[in-house]
């Protein structure tokens, strides 16, 4: 018999990779892809911020913008950048990030892909707080709106949660959405009654209601920051719990998560974020809806990646809408809230028409 020679080294069939090795390789690939998208969003945010500082009725070159931001100056271009566009850009950056983060949290809490900060009545509650303050003479400028907007948003969230928890099922996603929609309609009606009965309140409120970034100063950003930081910490700290909620309440409990606590923390964080954004920029439609959907398509899966990406995309979208509003009818301006609504309506129609969008 002829002896069978061993296969030469380097030849023959390779041993298939083990499942553990394939799993590790797939996880590393996903992490690299998500990191790349996050880095790209960060670069895009910086670019849009530069455009926001440079573009307007008085165009300013990028070198002049950089010099004005870093070194100040007394030239007309430097004064325009530092006193007008820098606060405007900072408000757009923070408000957009807040709405994007709040929308992602609320979509996870309600398990409703069409949810945004208005789904729990937060935006209407914040607006009602501002109307109440203006009608009673308690606030006369944008700097004073944030506290009353926060109070109105918190009150709306508490009412919605109290209504949704009644019954055997507790605060289910469907009951939260229905209660929020009903409260929004009721609060909007009450706000309209107050506005139509007081012309002074209507005159002051209508400029804020449109949703815009102009006419604010650096003090507005300072008043927003405590709410933004606290809200972001609550939402980002709930990321693992939100991942579990996506699998269902029973599965989340089996994994050791306290479902109601996760919902309360995420909803409270979204309330703080929405109140700060609405107080500073007015009601901005569809931003909290579009940003999480874009983020989910890019880094589907873990909320630890989707939440910060939603914040960056929200900031990019709001600043881009503001820049576009300055260019469309230059030298006049179209408010950012109008631009986001014009873009958001087609997005909403596409989402509704998609199969399974309502499940």
Buried (B, 14 or more C-beta within 10 A) or exposed (E): EEEEEEEEEEEEEEEEEEEEEEEEEEEEEBEEEBEEBBEEBBEBBEEBBBBBBBBBEEEBEEEBBBBBBEEEBEEEBBEBBBEBBBBBBBBBBBBBBBBBBBBBBBBBBBBBBBBBBBBBBBBBBBBBBBBBBBBEEEBEEBBBBBBBBBBBBBBBBEBBBEBBBEEEEEBBBEBBBBBBBBBBEBBBEEBEEBBEEBEEBBEBBEEBBBBBBBBBBEEBBEBBEEBBEBBBEBBBEBBBBBBBBBEEBEEBEEEEBEBEEBBBBBBBBBBBBBBBBBBBBBBBBBBBBBBBBBBBEBBEEBBBBBBBBBBBBBBBBBBBBBBBBBEEEEEEBBBBBBBBBBBBEEBBEEBEEEEEEEE
